[in-house]
Structure formats: C-alpha cells, structure tokens
Amino acid sequence: MSGALSSIDASTPAVVLKFDPNVMHHGGLGVIRSLGRIGVPVYGVHEGPWAPVASSRYLHGRFFWQPSPDDVDRVRAGLTRLAERIGQRAVLIPTDDAGAIFLAEHGDDLRQWFLFPKPPSELPRQLAGKYSLYQLCVQLGIPCPQATVPASLDAAREFAAGTGFPLIAKLTTPWQHGSGKIRSTSIVADDEELAAIQRACDQAGTGLMLQEFIPGGRGHDWFVHGYCDASASCRPAFTGVKERSYPAHAGLTSLGRSTPNPRLRDEVTGLLARLSYSGILDLDIRWDARDGQYKLLDFNPRLGAQFRLFRDTAGVDVAIAQYLDLTGGVIPDAEQLSGRGFLVENYDPLGALGYWRSGELGLRSWLSSLRTVDETAWFARDDLRPFGLMCVRMGWRLATRPLPGGERSGRVAEPRYSAGRAARRTSRRAASPQPIAEENTTRPGAPRSQKEETKV
C-alpha cells in the first residue's frame, strides 16, 4: 500500500452490485481486492457460493441473489434489506450497465442507505444503448462509425452495400438478456452471416444495430477508464491500448496495456464535461487512419472489467477514486503508470486462438507477450481461491456440464447472506484471548460472523 492510501479513512463499507448473471465476470473481484486491500469492509452480490468471486478473502459479507432489474420494487426492497444487514451507509458500485441504469433511474429512494454518483437520470441508458449512443454522437458532432438499425434483411443489405463487408453487429440493448446464444458484439464477414444474425435477432425479438467496420491494426484499439465527480471533472482519466480481445477484434479486452495518450484523454474529458457525466466510465475507441480521428465505439457508464490495468503513482484506480470522492476523501494528484499489462487468463488463450487462425499471432509471440503482464484478472498470490474456482468452472464449462448455483439458468429472487472470509478472520481474532491493556471493540454495524447462510 502506498503512503497516499495508508492514511485514508476506510471505515465506510462498500457493496459490489451485479445484475448480469455471468458467474465468470471478473470486474467485481477487482473492486473487492482493490478496496479490501486498503482496509475497506467489502460486501458482494453473487449468484451463489460456487461463484469464484464469492470466495475472495477480502469479502466481509456475501449476498447470494440474482435480482432482475426490471422488478424495480423487489430490487429496491432487497437492497434496503442488504443495507439494514450491513448497518451503516455504504458506497454502492455497480459492475454492469443494468446496475448503472437502475441506480440512475430508480435509485433516489436508496440514497439514505447508499452513496453513489448522480448523473442525469436518462444519461446512462442513452450511453449504454448502442444506437442511442450513435444518435447522441451525431447530435453532438462526436466522431463515430456509421450505424443503422435495419428494419429488415433488405435494409441490412442496403447498409452493407454502402459500407462494404465486414460489418460490426451489436445488440442495441446488450444488458437485457433473453437473446439466447447471440453475442452482444460480432463481426459479420459476408451476406450469409448477415442474413443469419438478422434472422436470429428477429426470432429472439432483440434489437440489432449494424456498424461500419473501421480498419484497424496494432495500436489502433484504445480504451479509456476514468471517474467523474459531481461537477463532471474527470480525475483520474486513464488511456490504454487493447492488444488482444475475445472474440478477436470484437470482444472484451483479454490483454491490455496502460499507455498515456494526452490527446485522447483531453478529447474524452471534454466530452464528459459536455454530457455532465458523473461516475465511473469505460469507453472503447478506435483510431481511424483514414481521417486521423479517434472514433467512439462504445460508452459503458459503469466500471470496466479491466479497470485494474490502470493505476496512478499514488496507487489510485477508478474504484478507489470513487470511494474517496463519495466518502469525503481527497483524490491525490498523481500520474498514470505507463506500460502496465493486464491479462484475463480464462479468455486470452481463446482470443489468441482467433488471432493465430488469421495469421496475426504465433505461439512464440503469444508466450512472449505473457512475460509483459503485471496483473491478472483472477490470479493473485494473496487471494488464491477465486483463481482456483475459476479454473474448476472453466474446466466444467468445457465439459458442457453446468455447476450448481451460478449459471444463467435462473435468478435467486430473495437475497441470502453469508459471512465472508474477511469477517470470519476478524471473528476468530476477536475470539482469541486479548491482552488486558487492549480494548476489544466492534465497529458499529459490523456483520455478525456466521458460517450458515440466512435469509436477509
């Protein structure tokens, strides 16, 4: 822990909220470790005890719950009961678009229990929606690829005739599940694939957006992570290069590199000020060599899963920055650390296979790139259990046999609480004989240690 972070007030708890029923989502684990390592009591919402993230040693409490964000009253009631269980006001950090949208549109009644940013209520939905983002870019003059929502296959083919193949196909509202096996983002290579994805979206009743494909290359794919305070001032603002993704060229970052880019940073922070945005953000951007512009591909109004790639010289990442700002702390002035590499262990081998098939990556170069990694999504020497469970689940998934408690099959309507490993360690220390000179106190509102799960 750096000196700048060793003296912060970490007494306010934090809750990591996740609606997306993806048991392999690693962004929440990054928050738990980042805040837990500086002494913050962290609580998480998980699919079930088998969720790898739920085994982190830095968790004080675990809520096994898979709420549907469409059931507004049930979600608000459940979050209120979680807050009552914690016993004091807590910082609330959503890790997916559905959570950010829910808090912006329905979160006012929760502010007596939780601390979270307050952007314009309609803004997160507008930014997370793929076509609504395109419309906003056109309105504000923000460089972006051409896009359309085709009403029919004929309309889709007309768009393809104007832009050419390949195309990028995106679900217009990717946070809404029910799309079956349709990927939220995919590359369409030809008319046959275009017809297939148009037909699949029509059958699923899912909105489809087609987007112009911008020719890329090494160093053309960028992303920006940052945190904006209530005045829309973005600090910190980090820029990085997406070196590999899964699926290749059209998916989440599997290998990223922290690379300061003052021009891109200034363009993005200017945009955020125009939008009056507040909160954590994750933007995907591609450099278009045809006209020398950075073009906005996606705007995620929430924590990005790869946020731990970015830190500054004071040790601050976007999760710590939000925690400091919302709890009355001071975000230190510091510079972005350059050159850090971040790897997602369970996805990068699969993504690398796609690059290998296209002739862009060889075994030796892939192995060489692994030696430049500074941090991984799952493996951490001080918190090994999530990595072990992730490996078990990936092996089980490859065998096509679902593990109980955490797949996409169903939702747990009511939250159940279980003490986390951090709370059990605290309880064991408290139960051991204490020197008479020491005062054995308990923080007001701390959870009771228990091994059995109970209804909240």
C-alpha positions, 0 to 999 in steps of 0.5 A: 500500500502506498503512503497516499492510501495508508492514511485514508479513512476506510471505515465506510463499507462498500457493496459490489452490485451485479445484475448480469448473471455471468458467474465468470465476470471478473470486474467485481473481484477487482473492486473487492481486492482493490478496496479490501486491500486498503482496509475497506469492509467489502460486501458482494452480490453473487449468484451463489457460493460456487461463484469464484468471486464469492470466495475472495478473502477480502469479502466481509459479507456475501449476498447470494441473489440474482435480482432482475432489474426490471422488478424495480420494487423487489430490487429496491426492497432487497437492497434496503434489506442488504443495507439494514444487514450491513448497518451503516451507509455504504458506497454502492458500485455497480459492475454492469450497465443494468446496475448503472441504469437502475441506480440512475433511474430508480435509485433516489429512494436508496440514497439514505442507505447508499452513496453513489454518483448522480448523473442525469437520470436518462444519461446512462441508458442513452450511453449504454444503448448502442444506437442511442449512443450513435444518435447522441454522437451525431447530435453532438458532432462526436466522431463515430462509425456509421450505424443503422438499425435495419428494419429488415434483411433488405435494409441490412443489405442496403447498409452493407452495400454502402459500407462494404463487408465486414460489418460490426453487429451489436445488440442495441440493448446488450444488458437485457438478456433473453437473446439466447446464444447471440453475442452482444458484439460480432463481426459479420464477414459476408451476406450469409452471416448477415442474413443469419444474425438478422434472422436470429435477432428477429426470432429472439425479438432483440434489437440489432444495430449494424456498424461500419467496420473501421480498419484497424491494426496494432495500436489502433484499439484504445480504451479509456477508464476514468471517474467523474465527480459531481461537477463532471471533472474527470480525475483520474482519466486513464488511456490504454491500448487493447492488444488482444480481445475475445472474440478477436477484434470484437470482444472484451479486452483479454490483454491490455496495456496502460499507455498515456495518450494526452490527446485522447484523454483531453478529447474524452474529458471534454466530452464528459464535461459536455454530457455532465457525466458523473461516475465511473466510465469505460469507453472503447475507441478506435483510431481511424487512419483514414481521417486521423480521428479517434472514433467512439465505439462504445460508452459503458457508464459503469466500471470496466472489467479491466479497470485494474490495468490502470493505476496512478503513482499514488496507487489510485484506480477508478474504484478507489477514486470513487470511494474517496470522492463519495466518502469525503476523501481527497483524490491525490494528484498523481500520474498514470503508470505507463506500460502496465499489462493486464491479462484475463487468463480464462479468455486470452488463450481463446482470443489468441486462438482467433488471432493465430487462425488469421495469421496475426499471432504465433505461439512464440509471440503469444508466450512472449507477450505473457512475460509483459503482464503485471496483473491478472484478472483472477490470479493473485498470490494473496487471494488464491481461491477465486483463481482456483474456482475459476479454473474448476468452472472453466474446466466444467464449462468445457465439459458442457456440464453446468455447476450448481448455483451460478449459471444463467439458468435462473435468478435467486429472487430473495437475497441470502447472506453469508459471512465472508472470509474477511469477517470470519478472520476478524471473528476468530481474532476477536475470539482469541484471548486479548491482552488486558491493556487492549480494548476489544471493540466492534465497529458499529454495524459490523456483520455478525460472523456466521458460517450458515447462510440466512435469509436477509 
